Amino acid sequence: MPNLHGELKKLYCNLAGAPLPELLSVLLQVGVPSHILYGSDWPYTALALCTHVADEVDQTALLGEV
């Protein structure tokens, strides 16, 4: 049986939506930081919200150690 934690490290994850703080925190615990990507979901999500989330991701202290 495959190691679940090892299998999770193979995944690429998209931070579209509202990833902070819960989603990003969990992904950093189980995933590989270089496999965590930001996708805005634009044009289905309003540009102002996409920009706001991108700014939050860019400024979060959670990524300060990555």
N, C-alpha and C positions, 0 to 999 in steps of 0.2 A: 504494500500500500504506500502511495507517495506521501511524503512529508508535507502537510498542509501549509506550514509556514514557508517552506521552500517553494511550493507552488504559487503562493501569494506573491512572492518576490519576482515572479516572472510576469506578472500583470502590469499593464500600463493603466493608469487611472487619470480621469479627467476631472478637474475641479469646477466645472461649470455649475452654476446654481449658487448655493450658499455654503461654501466649504469651511467657513471659519466659525468658531474654533474647533468644533467637534470632528468634522470629517477629516480635515487636514491633520489634526493631532493623531487620529487613529491610523491614517495612511502612513504617517511617518514612523509609527511603531511597527507596522507589519510589512511595509513595502520598501522599495528602493527609491530614495529621493529623486534620482534621475529618471524614474519611471512615472513621476507625478507631473502631469501637464496641466496647463490652464487652457480651457476652451470656453469661449464666451457664449456659445449658443446664439450669437447674433446671426440673423436678424429676428429670430423668434423671441429673443429677450431684448428689451429696449436698450439702446446704446448707452443711455445714462446709467442703467443698472449694471451693464457689462463693465463700464469704466469704473464704477464704484467698487465692484467685486475685484477687478484687476488691481486697483489701488490697495485694497485691503490685503490681498495676497502678497503684493509687493512690499508692504510695510509691516507684515506680521512678524513678531518676534519668534514665532515657531520655526521660521526658515533661517533665522540668524545662525543656527548651528550647522546648517546643511552646507 
